[in-house]
Amino acid sequence: MQFFRHLKPVKAMTFDLDDTLYDNRPVILQVEAQMVQWLHATHPVSATRSFDWWRDIKRDLAKQDNWLPNDVTLWRFKQIEYGLGLLGYTSQQAKLAAEQAIEKVLSLRSDFTVPDQTHRVMRELAQQLPLIAITNGNVDVEKIGLADYFTLVLKAGPDGYAKPHGQLFDKAQQHLGLPAQHILHVGDHLISDVMGAKQSGLQACWFNDQQVDIYHSHRARLLPDVEITALPQLLTLID
C-alpha cells in the first residue's frame, strides 16, 4: 500500500468491477472466442468476412454515433446488426440475429466465479459502509454473486456516460447523500477510475495488482490518493 495524499475519513466506497473485484481478462478472451464460434455456426455468412472487417464496422459505427462507446452492449448489437445487413440479411433478420447474439454474449459474460477473497472483503466492507458499483461493462452482478454487497449498481449506457465522465460518479454521490471527499472510489484503471473519480471530487484508490509503475504509465493523468495491490488492504482504511 502506498499513500499519495492524506485520506479524509472514508464513509462510503464505490467500486469498479472488471479487473478490480475479479480478473476480467480471461473472461473477455473466452467470451470473444466463443462468440465467434457461435456467430459462424449460427450465421455462416458472418465467417465470409475477416475479424478486421468486423472490427472496422464497430469503429465506423462509433464515428457515426459517438454515444455507442458508452454502452458496450448496444455497440455490439449495432455491430452485428449492421454487419449482417451488409452481408445480405433483411433488416428484420439482422435485428433478430443481433438480439440472439446479445442474449448469448450476456450469458457468457457473467459465467465465471468471483474469488472467495473478494467475497470476504466485500462482505466485511458492506457491514460497515454503504457500497456502490460503477462499471463501464455489462456483467450481471446478480449472476456473479456480488449484488448483495451494493446499495446501487450504476452501468455506463443505461445509467449515463462511461467513466471517466463524471455522470456516474455524481449519481453515486447523490444516492449516498455524502460529501464527495468522503467517498473512496476503488478501481484498476488510471483514467476511467482514478482520473474520473478525482475530477468528480471523490477520493481515489488505485487497485494495482499488475505491478505497474505509475510514474512510467502512459495512462497516468492524476495521482490516486492511495494505491493498493490486494483487496484486503481496503479493510485497513476503515479501521
Summary of the structure (lengths in Angstrom):
residues: 239
radius of gyration: 19.4
end to end distance: 15.1
largest distance: 61.5
contacts: 748
relative contact order: 0.17
helix: 51%
strand: 13%
